Amino acid sequence: KTKFPTARIKRIMQADEEVGKVAQQTPIAVGKALELFMVQLVSRSAEVAREKNSKRVSAQMLKQVVESDEQWDFLRDIVARV
Amino acid sequence: MSDHEFGGNDDLSLPKATVQKIVSEILPSSAGIAFSKEARDVLIECCVEFITLVSSEANDISEKDSKKTIACDHITKALDRLGFGEYVPAVMEAAAEHKEVQKGREKKANKFEQSGMTLEELERLQQEQFAAAAARHT
């Protein structure tokens, strides 16, 4: 099964100036969490596509999913551009 | 607040091909549903934002813990606080598995130390093995 590159994850984490050292295991943990996050976001978006009888998941559909759940408020700025 | 451009800088983004692969692993091929390019790019931005969110929270937690290094514990606490507590069991399992793999790797690296031979002895052994191999090939 495909996994996210841990070196890249670590780099993204450390792009935040406040973030200092990161333990070796930590990007692995973050990668796993990211995987689960993606499963939810992707599945729900696909559901919207199915409901609309489309074979393509559009950015609008992603936006709809994000706006439908408080848990994903942190993504609103990103989808606002869609 | 970070200022990400649409499409993102490669270094602070995730590889498109990897994300695409993961998306197809999540979606059943029977449904024939695919992500548009734009949707995939937005998805990548969301992923990066997720990492940033969790890191920031975990960083705060590690500071309050008087630790200079962000550890797995801080990540799981952060996930809990951010409303992603359901991810914690799987995350802990992944970290534990990785620890086991790491231990195995370190064991191999220590083979030299554990061989009980000095560097000279090992070099001599190597020379003998080279000579024997050369002899086999003439």
Backbone of each chain as ProteinMPNN parsed JSONL, in Angstrom:
{"seq_chain_A": "KTKFPTARIKRIMQADEEVGKVAQQTPIAVGKALELFMVQLVSRSAEVAREKNSKRVSAQMLKQVVESDEQWDFLRDIVARV", "coords_chain_A": {"N_chain_A": [[0.847, -1.207, 0.0], [0.448, 2.239, -0.766], [2.425, 4.809, 0.724], [2.879, 8.006, 2.364], [5.746, 10.087, 1.732], [7.986, 10.166, 4.348], [10.066, 11.955, 4.822], [9.292, 14.205, 3.476], [6.992, 14.898, 4.866], [8.082, 15.565, 7.312], [9.51, 17.812, 6.552], [7.474, 19.585, 5.856], [6.276, 19.888, 8.322], [8.313, 21.192, 9.7], [8.395, 23.559, 8.392], [7.008, 25.382, 9.666], [8.023, 27.909, 11.71], [7.91, 27.812, 14.44], [8.068, 25.203, 15.114], [10.354, 22.873, 16.358], [12.594, 20.404, 16.961], [11.895, 17.113, 15.703], [10.844, 13.959, 16.598], [12.041, 10.757, 15.47], [9.996, 8.839, 15.013], [7.776, 10.388, 14.739], [6.983, 11.632, 12.119], [6.005, 9.327, 10.962], [3.761, 8.73, 12.47], [2.245, 11.019, 11.927], [1.94, 10.698, 9.194], [0.302, 8.447, 9.102], [-2.017, 9.415, 10.302], [-2.666, 11.286, 8.423], [-3.248, 9.686, 6.262], [-5.632, 8.478, 7.13], [-7.21, 10.705, 7.327], [-7.331, 11.447, 4.663], [-8.705, 9.254, 3.617], [-11.25, 9.676, 4.68], [-11.974, 12.207, 3.613], [-11.716, 11.795, 0.834], [-13.48, 9.599, 0.4], [-15.977, 10.686, 1.198], [-16.214, 12.716, -0.653], [-16.402, 11.265, -2.992], [-18.809, 10.078, -2.566], [-20.552, 12.221, -2.827], [-20.207, 12.693, -5.531], [-21.288, 10.357, -6.563], [-23.929, 10.662, -5.705], [-24.64, 12.723, -7.344], [-24.623, 11.521, -9.702], [-22.21, 11.473, -11.109], [-19.053, 10.655, -12.625], [-16.854, 11.842, -12.009], [-14.998, 13.42, -9.502], [-15.311, 16.614, -8.531], [-13.688, 19.782, -7.758], [-15.514, 21.408, -6.587], [-17.194, 19.618, -5.348], [-15.579, 18.652, -3.34], [-15.378, 20.929, -1.899], [-17.991, 21.194, -1.014], [-18.16, 19.019, 0.727], [-16.284, 19.729, 2.692], [-17.467, 22.012, 3.714], [-19.608, 20.929, 4.95], [-19.037, 19.832, 7.362], [-18.114, 20.553, 10.611], [-15.742, 19.744, 11.696], [-13.883, 20.093, 9.759], [-13.408, 22.753, 9.478], [-10.979, 24.09, 9.393], [-10.203, 23.889, 6.823], [-11.641, 25.578, 5.313], [-10.739, 28.046, 4.234], [-9.079, 27.236, 2.195], [-10.793, 25.879, 0.377], [-12.438, 27.92, -0.228], [-11.489, 29.287, -2.339], [-12.224, 27.859, -4.503]], "CA_chain_A": [[0.0, 0.0, 0.0], [1.26, 3.451, -0.894], [2.51, 5.665, 1.907], [3.456, 9.326, 2.131], [7.173, 10.149, 2.046], [8.138, 10.739, 5.682], [10.977, 13.109, 4.808], [8.501, 15.353, 3.032], [6.108, 15.25, 5.977], [8.905, 16.245, 8.306], [9.841, 19.135, 6.019], [6.277, 20.416, 5.965], [6.114, 20.199, 9.746], [9.325, 22.145, 10.131], [8.241, 24.823, 7.675], [6.515, 26.254, 10.729], [9.202, 28.322, 12.482], [7.759, 27.47, 15.856], [8.361, 23.786, 15.305], [11.788, 22.609, 16.471], [12.96, 19.039, 16.61], [10.829, 16.152, 15.519], [11.363, 12.613, 16.828], [12.059, 9.912, 14.27], [8.702, 8.175, 14.811], [6.69, 11.349, 14.571], [6.419, 11.704, 10.764], [5.268, 8.091, 10.692], [2.464, 8.923, 13.111], [1.523, 12.043, 11.165], [1.603, 10.086, 7.912], [-0.843, 7.557, 9.299], [-3.178, 10.264, 10.539], [-2.972, 11.905, 7.13], [-3.868, 8.63, 5.462], [-7.008, 8.338, 7.6], [-7.876, 11.954, 6.952], [-7.586, 11.357, 3.228], [-9.754, 8.266, 3.39], [-12.537, 10.309, 4.958], [-12.242, 13.289, 2.669], [-11.893, 11.211, -0.504], [-14.718, 8.797, 0.374], [-17.157, 11.55, 1.234], [-16.298, 13.437, -1.927], [-16.866, 10.292, -3.983], [-20.231, 9.894, -2.29], [-21.237, 13.363, -3.446], [-20.17, 12.454, -6.979], [-22.261, 9.301, -6.836], [-25.262, 11.248, -5.548], [-24.911, 13.583, -8.492], [-24.467, 10.681, -10.891], [-21.018, 11.849, -11.865], [-17.917, 9.747, -12.445], [-15.702, 12.693, -11.664], [-15.092, 14.229, -8.293], [-14.821, 17.949, -8.855], [-13.242, 20.582, -6.612], [-16.749, 21.898, -5.96], [-17.709, 18.566, -4.477], [-14.69, 18.651, -2.176], [-15.78, 22.117, -1.144], [-19.256, 20.874, -0.37], [-17.865, 18.126, 1.845], [-15.595, 20.504, 3.734], [-18.406, 22.942, 4.346], [-20.702, 20.236, 5.629], [-18.602, 19.262, 8.633], [-17.364, 21.473, 11.465], [-14.408, 19.207, 11.959], [-12.997, 20.531, 8.692], [-13.406, 24.209, 9.377], [-9.623, 24.584, 9.095], [-9.993, 23.812, 5.377], [-12.547, 26.488, 4.608], [-10.024, 29.059, 3.443], [-8.553, 26.599, 0.994], [-11.862, 25.616, -0.597], [-13.132, 29.168, -0.571], [-10.959, 29.713, -3.625], [-12.779, 27.037, -5.582]], "C_chain_A": [[0.875, 1.246, 0.0], [1.24, 4.301, 0.37], [3.117, 7.016, 1.519], [4.935, 9.328, 2.488], [7.391, 10.869, 3.376], [9.065, 11.95, 5.71], [10.21, 14.372, 4.423], [7.59, 15.845, 4.151], [6.895, 16.043, 7.008], [9.221, 17.671, 7.839], [8.659, 20.092, 6.145], [6.06, 20.821, 7.415], [7.072, 21.303, 10.162], [9.307, 23.449, 9.363], [7.689, 25.867, 8.64], [7.706, 26.603, 11.61], [9.146, 27.921, 13.936], [8.161, 26.027, 16.151], [9.858, 23.56, 15.311], [12.083, 21.201, 16.031], [11.757, 18.118, 16.567], [11.417, 14.752, 15.703], [11.203, 11.76, 15.578], [10.712, 9.275, 13.95], [7.614, 9.132, 14.361], [6.139, 11.491, 13.151], [5.64, 10.46, 10.373], [3.851, 8.224, 11.239], [1.615, 9.922, 12.314], [1.067, 11.479, 9.824], [0.38, 9.198, 8.013], [-2.116, 8.358, 9.483], [-3.631, 10.886, 9.222], [-3.697, 10.915, 6.212], [-5.344, 8.506, 5.826], [-7.841, 9.554, 7.22], [-8.261, 11.9, 5.477], [-8.7, 10.378, 2.926], [-11.12, 8.908, 3.599], [-12.905, 11.333, 3.901], [-12.544, 12.733, 1.267], [-13.201, 10.428, -0.609], [-15.953, 9.676, 0.346], [-17.336, 12.308, -0.064], [-16.844, 12.513, -3.015], [-18.362, 10.049, -3.819], [-21.051, 10.983, -2.943], [-21.31, 13.157, -4.957], [-21.236, 11.433, -7.366], [-23.681, 9.843, -6.754], [-25.641, 12.096, -6.746], [-24.75, 12.831, -9.802], [-23.291, 11.082, -11.76], [-19.9, 10.855, -11.603], [-16.674, 10.541, -12.045], [-15.967, 13.442, -10.38], [-14.498, 15.586, -8.619], [-14.385, 18.671, -7.583], [-14.455, 21.135, -5.865], [-17.306, 20.889, -4.969], [-16.885, 18.483, -3.195], [-15.105, 19.799, -1.256], [-17.059, 21.831, -0.359], [-19.031, 20.008, 0.872], [-17.235, 18.883, 3.01], [-16.573, 21.39, 4.478], [-19.509, 22.244, 5.114], [-20.315, 19.699, 7.003], [-17.705, 20.229, 9.398], [-15.925, 21.043, 11.687], [-13.392, 19.713, 10.935], [-13.028, 22.024, 8.439], [-12.048, 24.752, 8.964], [-9.33, 24.559, 7.594], [-10.813, 24.835, 4.596], [-11.852, 27.511, 3.729], [-9.537, 28.479, 2.13], [-9.652, 26.401, -0.044], [-12.62, 26.87, -0.992], [-12.708, 29.641, -1.954], [-11.565, 28.966, -4.806], [-14.031, 27.688, -6.182]], "O_chain_A": [[1.903, 1.303, 0.674], [0.2, 4.49, 1.0], [3.776, 7.147, 0.487], [5.346, 8.655, 3.433], [7.029, 12.036, 3.522], [8.88, 12.862, 6.516], [10.444, 15.453, 4.963], [7.435, 17.048, 4.359], [6.429, 17.065, 7.513], [9.202, 18.613, 8.631], [8.826, 21.259, 6.497], [5.703, 21.963, 7.701], [6.698, 22.229, 10.882], [10.103, 24.347, 9.638], [7.876, 27.069, 8.455], [8.332, 25.717, 12.192], [10.17, 27.716, 14.587], [8.538, 25.679, 17.27], [10.563, 23.991, 14.398], [11.856, 20.836, 14.878], [10.764, 18.301, 17.27], [12.387, 14.399, 15.033], [10.338, 12.015, 14.74], [10.32, 9.175, 12.787], [6.657, 8.741, 13.692], [4.919, 11.472, 12.982], [4.724, 10.524, 9.552], [2.875, 7.882, 10.572], [0.432, 9.695, 12.064], [-0.047, 11.745, 9.373], [-0.474, 9.193, 7.126], [-3.158, 8.04, 8.909], [-4.826, 10.995, 8.949], [-4.629, 11.272, 5.492], [-6.204, 8.437, 4.948], [-9.009, 9.445, 6.847], [-9.375, 12.262, 5.098], [-9.548, 10.642, 2.074], [-12.036, 8.713, 2.801], [-14.012, 11.322, 3.363], [-13.499, 13.148, 0.611], [-13.941, 10.572, -1.582], [-16.872, 9.44, -0.438], [-18.457, 12.522, -0.524], [-17.645, 12.928, -3.851], [-19.084, 9.843, -4.794], [-22.1, 10.725, -3.533], [-22.339, 13.414, -5.582], [-21.974, 11.604, -8.336], [-24.527, 9.542, -7.596], [-26.811, 12.18, -7.12], [-24.741, 13.429, -10.878], [-23.363, 11.038, -12.988], [-19.8, 10.283, -10.518], [-15.607, 9.987, -11.783], [-17.034, 14.027, -10.195], [-13.316, 15.692, -8.946], [-14.676, 18.227, -6.473], [-14.415, 21.305, -4.646], [-17.816, 21.245, -3.907], [-17.423, 18.271, -2.108], [-15.173, 19.663, -0.034], [-17.178, 22.187, 0.814], [-19.63, 20.235, 1.922], [-17.613, 18.695, 4.166], [-16.522, 21.51, 5.702], [-20.263, 22.884, 5.847], [-21.16, 19.172, 7.726], [-16.67, 20.665, 8.894], [-15.023, 21.865, 11.844], [-12.192, 19.755, 11.208], [-12.721, 22.498, 7.345], [-11.969, 25.762, 8.264], [-8.339, 25.131, 7.14], [-10.694, 24.942, 3.375], [-12.306, 27.811, 2.625], [-9.574, 29.135, 1.089], [-9.461, 26.721, -1.217], [-13.357, 26.876, -1.978], [-13.468, 30.309, -2.654], [-11.437, 29.384, -5.956], [-14.633, 27.136, -7.104]]}, "seq_chain_B": "MSDHEFGGNDDLSLPKATVQKIVSEILPSSAGIAFSKEARDVLIECCVEFITLVSSEANDISEKDSKKTIACDHITKALDRLGFGEYVPAVMEAAAEHKEVQKGREKKANKFEQSGMTLEELERLQQEQFAAAAARHT", "coords_chain_B": {"N_chain_B": [[-0.502, 32.335, 9.898], [-0.187, 30.498, 7.001], [0.744, 31.147, 3.61], [-0.299, 29.646, 1.077], [0.178, 28.963, -2.355], [-2.004, 28.198, -5.062], [-1.544, 24.994, -6.194], [0.98, 25.02, -5.246], [4.322, 24.952, -3.829], [6.786, 22.664, -4.613], [8.485, 21.594, -2.594], [7.126, 22.033, -0.214], [4.882, 20.647, -0.547], [2.904, 17.78, -1.43], [3.882, 14.837, -3.234], [2.351, 14.636, -6.379], [1.833, 12.275, -7.802], [1.942, 10.283, -5.846], [-0.182, 10.993, -4.199], [-2.253, 10.697, -6.012], [-2.121, 7.944, -6.43], [-2.797, 6.983, -3.894], [-5.377, 7.937, -3.69], [-6.653, 6.402, -5.686], [-6.376, 3.94, -4.466], [-8.09, 4.19, -2.413], [-10.584, 4.606, -3.552], [-12.987, 2.414, -4.842], [-12.288, 0.489, -7.679], [-14.322, -0.496, -9.125], [-16.38, 1.326, -9.052], [-15.545, 3.27, -10.74], [-14.993, 5.907, -10.315], [-13.28, 8.978, -10.462], [-10.847, 11.487, -9.49], [-10.925, 14.899, -10.43], [-8.362, 16.903, -11.969], [-8.165, 19.386, -10.776], [-9.534, 18.955, -8.399], [-7.834, 17.113, -7.237], [-5.578, 18.681, -6.799], [-6.572, 20.512, -4.954], [-7.119, 18.785, -2.925], [-4.527, 18.011, -2.202], [-3.598, 20.409, -1.136], [-5.266, 20.521, 1.08], [-4.331, 18.342, 2.52], [-1.728, 19.132, 3.183], [-2.355, 21.278, 4.79], [-3.593, 19.958, 6.869], [-1.434, 18.548, 7.991], [0.064, 20.715, 8.873], [-1.693, 21.857, 10.723], [-1.95, 19.829, 12.695], [0.739, 19.591, 13.459], [1.259, 22.11, 14.551], [-0.459, 22.192, 16.756], [0.516, 19.97, 18.152], [3.044, 20.879, 18.654], [2.589, 22.973, 20.457], [1.636, 21.472, 22.565], [3.897, 19.93, 23.171], [5.609, 21.883, 24.055], [4.349, 22.773, 26.372], [4.758, 20.573, 27.772], [7.297, 20.807, 28.368], [9.135, 19.834, 26.533], [11.581, 19.591, 23.959], [11.409, 18.304, 21.644], [9.118, 17.1, 19.259], [7.086, 14.457, 19.913], [5.538, 11.197, 19.318], [3.48, 10.912, 21.197], [2.674, 13.522, 21.593], [1.573, 14.065, 19.177], [-0.64, 12.31, 19.136], [-2.106, 13.336, 21.263], [-2.651, 15.832, 20.246], [-4.24, 15.172, 18.046], [-6.478, 14.216, 19.358], [-7.328, 16.547, 20.69], [-7.996, 18.104, 18.503], [-10.211, 16.97, 17.529], [-9.897, 14.627, 16.154], [-9.76, 12.222, 17.381], [-10.525, 9.623, 16.823], [-8.612, 8.655, 15.127], [-6.486, 7.932, 16.608], [-5.929, 5.187, 17.711], [-5.093, 3.674, 15.387], [-2.944, 5.206, 14.568], [-1.197, 4.947, 16.72], [-0.653, 2.283, 16.492], [0.683, 2.157, 14.045], [2.979, 3.621, 14.641], [4.118, 2.016, 16.604], [4.642, -0.312, 15.165], [6.56, 0.632, 13.411], [8.597, 1.182, 15.137], [9.393, -1.386, 15.839], [10.396, -2.3, 13.391], [12.525, -0.537, 13.133], [14.099, -1.332, 15.276], [14.883, -3.827, 14.425], [16.473, -3.076, 12.264], [18.521, -1.728, 13.54], [19.667, -3.761, 14.904], [20.904, -5.219, 12.889], [22.809, -3.393, 12.074], [24.44, -3.465, 14.214], [25.745, -5.766, 13.982], [28.426, -5.917, 13.346], [29.689, -4.989, 15.676], [28.904, -7.011, 17.309], [30.142, -9.215, 16.315], [32.431, -9.953, 17.497], [34.948, -9.827, 16.554], [38.031, -8.114, 15.827], [38.737, -5.103, 13.945], [40.931, -5.576, 12.301], [40.972, -8.351, 12.22], [38.596, -8.828, 10.926], [39.13, -7.652, 8.477], [41.137, -9.315, 7.562], [39.759, -11.653, 7.305], [38.059, -10.925, 5.298], [39.884, -10.555, 3.172], [40.729, -13.181, 2.882], [38.377, -14.328, 2.029], [37.994, -13.015, -0.404], [40.19, -13.939, -1.811], [39.625, -16.635, -1.947], [37.31, -16.56, -3.456], [38.327, -15.511, -5.83], [39.993, -17.574, -6.56], [38.12, -19.492, -7.14], [37.214, -18.605, -9.529], [39.18, -18.745, -11.468]], "CA_chain_B": [[-1.233, 31.747, 8.775], [0.699, 30.358, 5.857], [0.144, 31.657, 2.385], [-0.025, 28.687, 0.013], [-0.346, 29.247, -3.688], [-2.692, 27.064, -5.657], [-0.558, 24.214, -6.931], [2.027, 24.828, -4.238], [5.749, 24.763, -4.008], [7.042, 21.233, -4.5], [9.097, 21.209, -1.335], [6.186, 22.056, 0.888], [3.654, 20.035, -1.001], [3.059, 16.331, -1.478], [4.017, 14.381, -4.617], [1.048, 14.412, -7.01], [1.666, 10.867, -8.185], [1.665, 9.516, -4.631], [-1.543, 11.324, -3.786], [-3.127, 10.065, -7.002], [-2.112, 6.502, -6.152], [-3.552, 6.736, -2.669], [-6.792, 8.177, -4.02], [-7.193, 5.233, -6.388], [-6.447, 2.82, -3.535], [-9.246, 4.419, -1.549], [-11.812, 4.473, -4.325], [-13.09, 1.103, -5.478], [-12.183, 0.631, -9.125], [-15.605, -0.879, -9.705], [-17.241, 2.498, -9.19], [-15.041, 4.062, -11.863], [-14.982, 7.336, -9.992], [-11.929, 9.546, -10.403], [-10.75, 12.893, -9.106], [-10.468, 15.812, -11.475], [-7.038, 17.446, -11.624], [-8.331, 20.496, -9.843], [-9.907, 18.372, -7.112], [-6.641, 16.512, -6.668], [-4.713, 19.75, -6.297], [-7.19, 21.045, -3.741], [-6.922, 17.736, -1.93], [-3.142, 18.117, -1.738], [-3.538, 21.579, -0.242], [-5.941, 20.139, 2.328], [-3.436, 17.439, 3.229], [-0.646, 19.937, 3.749], [-2.951, 22.063, 5.872], [-3.812, 19.018, 7.962], [-0.129, 18.332, 8.626], [0.409, 21.959, 9.554], [-2.59, 21.997, 11.863], [-1.576, 18.854, 13.717], [2.075, 19.946, 13.942], [1.176, 23.293, 15.38], [-1.079, 21.787, 18.011], [1.453, 19.071, 18.83], [4.148, 21.705, 19.115], [2.125, 23.637, 21.676], [1.562, 20.446, 23.607], [5.241, 19.524, 23.573], [6.188, 22.997, 24.817], [3.748, 22.75, 27.707], [5.33, 19.381, 28.375], [8.716, 21.163, 28.509], [9.958, 18.996, 25.676], [12.02, 20.324, 22.775], [11.183, 17.462, 20.474], [7.74, 16.633, 19.128], [7.043, 12.987, 19.898], [4.255, 10.593, 18.94], [2.491, 11.226, 22.231], [2.176, 14.87, 21.364], [0.722, 13.964, 17.993], [-1.924, 11.69, 19.474], [-2.859, 14.293, 22.087], [-3.104, 16.884, 19.329], [-5.357, 14.629, 17.269], [-7.609, 14.196, 20.291], [-7.792, 17.915, 20.899], [-8.534, 18.689, 17.274], [-11.427, 16.264, 17.134], [-9.571, 13.47, 15.323], [-9.41, 11.158, 18.322], [-10.769, 8.301, 16.23], [-7.42, 8.218, 14.399], [-5.403, 7.599, 17.542], [-5.507, 3.779, 17.79], [-4.346, 3.277, 14.194], [-1.689, 5.964, 14.578], [-0.313, 4.34, 17.704], [-0.231, 0.992, 15.962], [1.669, 2.416, 12.996], [4.222, 4.059, 15.287], [4.689, 0.857, 17.291], [5.175, -1.188, 14.115], [7.775, 1.251, 12.88], [9.611, 1.013, 16.174], [9.875, -2.759, 15.726], [11.228, -2.355, 12.192], [13.747, 0.191, 13.445], [14.903, -2.172, 16.176], [15.458, -4.859, 13.574], [17.542, -2.465, 11.47], [19.655, -1.413, 14.419], [20.303, -5.043, 15.235], [21.787, -5.561, 11.773], [23.934, -2.46, 12.075], [25.317, -3.825, 15.324], [26.344, -7.084, 13.712], [29.862, -5.738, 13.379], [30.105, -4.947, 17.073], [28.601, -8.277, 17.967], [30.853, -10.329, 15.693], [33.492, -10.365, 18.417], [36.261, -9.743, 15.911], [38.564, -6.753, 15.69], [38.703, -4.632, 12.563], [42.004, -6.28, 11.575], [40.55, -9.729, 11.993], [37.544, -8.805, 9.912], [39.764, -7.355, 7.185], [41.869, -10.504, 7.136], [38.72, -12.594, 6.892], [37.581, -10.443, 3.999], [40.913, -10.867, 2.186], [40.683, -14.626, 2.649], [37.188, -14.63, 1.233], [38.236, -12.529, -1.766], [41.151, -14.851, -2.43], [38.905, -17.893, -2.221], [36.4, -16.304, -4.573], [39.169, -15.357, -7.03], [40.447, -18.918, -6.907], [36.995, -20.22, -7.743], [36.893, -18.095, -10.862], [40.265, -18.878, -12.459]], "C_chain_B": [[-0.304, 31.655, 7.573], [-0.037, 30.747, 4.576], [0.442, 30.72, 1.223], [-0.617, 29.116, -1.306], [-1.086, 28.026, -4.168], [-1.678, 26.269, -6.44], [0.68, 24.029, -6.077], [3.443, 24.639, -4.702], [6.035, 23.285, -3.747], [7.55, 20.807, -3.139], [8.098, 21.14, -0.194], [4.841, 21.505, 0.445], [3.874, 18.52, -0.989], [3.128, 15.891, -2.931], [2.661, 14.024, -5.221], [0.794, 12.941, -7.311], [1.3, 10.005, -6.983], [0.228, 9.737, -4.184], [-2.545, 10.644, -4.724], [-3.254, 8.578, -6.73], [-2.976, 6.178, -4.942], [-5.042, 6.922, -2.918], [-7.382, 6.948, -4.728], [-7.24, 3.997, -5.505], [-7.664, 2.949, -2.632], [-10.548, 4.172, -2.305], [-11.874, 3.111, -5.001], [-13.122, 1.255, -6.993], [-13.505, 0.294, -9.815], [-16.495, 0.329, -9.936], [-16.813, 3.384, -10.351], [-15.008, 5.55, -11.602], [-13.549, 7.831, -9.852], [-11.985, 11.011, -9.999], [-10.327, 13.728, -10.289], [-9.113, 16.359, -11.026], [-7.162, 18.528, -10.576], [-8.654, 19.961, -8.444], [-8.684, 17.76, -6.44], [-5.718, 17.57, -6.087], [-5.27, 20.368, -5.016], [-6.987, 20.055, -2.601], [-5.517, 17.812, -1.339], [-2.994, 19.287, -0.777], [-4.15, 21.252, 1.112], [-5.031, 19.252, 3.167], [-2.317, 18.213, 3.91], [-1.165, 20.751, 4.932], [-3.198, 21.185, 7.094], [-2.511, 18.78, 8.728], [0.244, 19.546, 9.452], [-0.411, 22.147, 10.822], [-2.161, 21.098, 13.02], [-0.208, 19.192, 14.317], [2.028, 21.103, 14.903], [0.612, 22.962, 16.758], [-0.124, 20.913, 18.827], [2.631, 19.853, 19.39], [3.786, 22.425, 20.412], [2.125, 22.665, 22.837], [2.958, 20.06, 24.086], [5.901, 20.629, 24.398], [5.656, 22.998, 26.236], [4.309, 21.584, 28.503], [6.821, 19.594, 28.665], [9.629, 20.278, 27.685], [10.334, 19.8, 24.439], [11.757, 19.548, 21.486], [9.74, 16.998, 20.439], [7.755, 15.115, 18.985], [5.649, 12.5, 19.511], [3.137, 10.914, 19.916], [1.855, 12.584, 22.008], [1.233, 14.884, 20.167], [-0.644, 13.389, 18.365], [-2.772, 12.617, 20.347], [-3.44, 15.392, 21.206], [-4.321, 16.405, 18.527], [-6.631, 14.613, 18.114], [-8.224, 15.58, 20.423], [-8.48, 18.513, 19.68], [-9.779, 17.971, 16.776], [-11.167, 15.074, 16.23], [-9.167, 12.286, 16.194], [-9.598, 9.763, 17.758], [-9.552, 7.763, 15.487], [-6.377, 7.608, 15.337], [-4.989, 6.121, 17.599], [-4.654, 3.343, 16.598], [-2.989, 3.967, 14.147], [-0.695, 5.34, 15.547], [0.214, 3.006, 17.207], [0.863, 1.174, 14.921], [3.015, 2.804, 13.599], [4.913, 2.879, 15.961], [5.33, -0.098, 16.289], [6.492, -0.662, 13.61], [8.917, 1.07, 13.868], [10.229, -0.378, 16.075], [10.809, -2.892, 14.528], [12.565, -1.671, 12.442], [14.683, -0.648, 14.299], [15.615, -3.234, 15.368], [16.632, -4.312, 12.783], [18.768, -2.206, 12.324], [20.409, -2.679, 14.789], [21.304, -5.398, 14.146], [23.014, -4.668, 11.775], [24.926, -2.837, 13.153], [26.015, -5.156, 15.123], [27.86, -7.008, 13.817], [30.365, -5.791, 14.815], [29.946, -6.304, 17.736], [29.414, -9.441, 17.41], [31.983, -10.821, 16.588], [34.874, -10.289, 17.793], [36.72, -8.295, 15.853], [38.49, -6.383, 14.218], [39.735, -5.375, 11.726], [41.583, -7.699, 11.233], [39.502, -9.795, 10.891], [38.137, -8.547, 8.532], [40.475, -8.573, 6.653], [40.873, -11.531, 6.605], [38.219, -12.223, 5.494], [38.588, -10.797, 2.902], [40.89, -12.344, 1.84], [39.509, -14.988, 1.764], [37.347, -14.173, -0.208], [39.131, -13.499, -2.512], [40.455, -16.145, -2.831], [37.969, -17.702, -3.417], [37.169, -16.195, -5.878], [39.604, -16.732, -7.518], [39.344, -19.697, -7.598], [36.755, -19.818, -9.191], [38.008, -18.227, -11.869], [40.258, -20.268, -13.087]], "O_chain_B": [[0.301, 32.653, 7.18], [-1.263, 30.68, 4.487], [1.363, 30.985, 0.451], [-1.758, 29.572, -1.376], [-0.809, 26.917, -3.712], [-0.999, 26.838, -7.295], [1.355, 23.003, -6.167], [3.708, 24.217, -5.828], [5.565, 22.729, -2.755], [7.114, 19.795, -2.589], [8.209, 20.289, 0.688], [3.797, 21.856, 0.996], [4.934, 18.05, -0.574], [2.493, 16.509, -3.786], [1.914, 13.221, -4.663], [-0.307, 12.429, -7.105], [0.459, 9.111, -7.08], [-0.483, 8.795, -3.836], [-3.552, 10.09, -4.282], [-4.348, 8.015, -6.788], [-3.771, 5.238, -4.953], [-5.866, 6.157, -2.418], [-8.485, 6.511, -4.4], [-8.042, 3.095, -5.748], [-8.202, 1.953, -2.147], [-11.494, 3.599, -1.764], [-10.919, 2.699, -5.66], [-13.89, 2.055, -7.527], [-13.771, 0.735, -10.933], [-17.272, 0.364, -10.89], [-17.613, 4.154, -10.884], [-14.997, 6.358, -12.53], [-12.714, 7.192, -9.212], [-13.007, 11.682, -10.14], [-9.467, 13.318, -11.069], [-8.764, 16.287, -9.847], [-6.386, 18.592, -9.621], [-8.124, 20.441, -7.443], [-8.513, 17.872, -5.226], [-5.144, 17.383, -5.014], [-4.515, 20.705, -4.104], [-6.72, 20.44, -1.463], [-5.338, 17.692, -0.127], [-2.348, 19.173, 0.264], [-3.631, 21.649, 2.156], [-4.969, 19.398, 4.388], [-2.002, 17.972, 5.075], [-0.485, 20.889, 5.949], [-3.028, 21.633, 8.228], [-2.49, 18.808, 9.958], [0.688, 19.42, 10.593], [0.113, 22.545, 11.862], [-2.029, 21.541, 14.16], [-0.014, 19.092, 15.528], [2.678, 21.084, 15.948], [1.136, 23.394, 17.785], [0.022, 21.095, 20.035], [3.152, 19.536, 20.459], [4.584, 22.477, 21.348], [2.555, 22.989, 23.944], [3.173, 19.884, 25.285], [6.659, 20.349, 25.326], [6.407, 23.197, 27.191], [4.336, 21.602, 29.734], [7.512, 18.693, 29.14], [10.761, 20.001, 28.082], [9.536, 20.584, 23.926], [11.872, 20.085, 20.384], [9.195, 16.555, 21.45], [8.356, 14.566, 18.062], [4.709, 13.286, 19.392], [1.997, 11.156, 19.519], [0.655, 12.769, 22.21], [0.238, 15.609, 20.142], [-1.678, 13.917, 17.957], [-3.992, 12.682, 20.197], [-4.576, 15.826, 21.399], [-5.297, 17.136, 18.356], [-7.714, 14.954, 17.638], [-9.433, 15.772, 20.293], [-9.41, 19.311, 19.795], [-10.333, 18.318, 15.733], [-12.092, 14.558, 15.603], [-8.344, 11.459, 15.801], [-8.912, 8.826, 18.165], [-9.458, 6.561, 15.239], [-5.499, 6.862, 14.905], [-3.794, 5.831, 17.54], [-3.611, 2.713, 16.777], [-1.998, 3.368, 13.729], [0.492, 5.216, 15.245], [1.362, 2.638, 17.457], [1.85, 0.439, 14.912], [4.064, 2.367, 13.125], [6.136, 2.749, 15.903], [6.416, -0.626, 16.525], [7.437, -1.424, 13.403], [10.06, 0.834, 13.478], [11.443, -0.534, 16.209], [11.87, -3.509, 14.62], [13.611, -2.161, 12.017], [15.894, -0.676, 14.08], [16.793, -3.515, 15.587], [17.659, -4.975, 12.637], [19.901, -2.432, 11.9], [21.627, -2.668, 14.964], [22.42, -5.827, 14.438], [24.126, -5.125, 11.509], [26.119, -2.562, 13.028], [26.775, -5.614, 15.976], [28.5, -7.931, 14.321], [31.309, -6.51, 15.143], [30.733, -6.697, 18.597], [29.382, -10.538, 17.968], [32.439, -11.957, 16.46], [35.865, -10.646, 18.429], [35.908, -7.371, 15.831], [38.219, -7.223, 13.359], [39.464, -5.758, 10.588], [41.802, -8.186, 10.124], [39.515, -10.688, 10.044], [37.711, -9.141, 7.542], [40.438, -8.852, 5.455], [41.114, -12.187, 5.592], [37.991, -13.08, 4.641], [38.207, -11.279, 1.835], [41.013, -12.726, 0.676], [39.615, -15.831, 0.873], [36.895, -14.851, -1.132], [38.885, -13.841, -3.669], [40.676, -16.676, -3.92], [37.854, -18.576, -4.276], [36.736, -16.711, -6.909], [39.587, -17.022, -8.714], [39.597, -20.465, -8.526], [36.178, -20.57, -9.976], [37.822, -17.861, -13.029], [41.095, -20.564, -13.939]]}, "name": "protein", "num_of_chains": 2, "seq": "KTKFPTARIKRIMQADEEVGKVAQQTPIAVGKALELFMVQLVSRSAEVAREKNSKRVSAQMLKQVVESDEQWDFLRDIVARVMSDHEFGGNDDLSLPKATVQKIVSEILPSSAGIAFSKEARDVLIECCVEFITLVSSEANDISEKDSKKTIACDHITKALDRLGFGEYVPAVMEAAAEHKEVQKGREKKANKFEQSGMTLEELERLQQEQFAAAAARHT"}
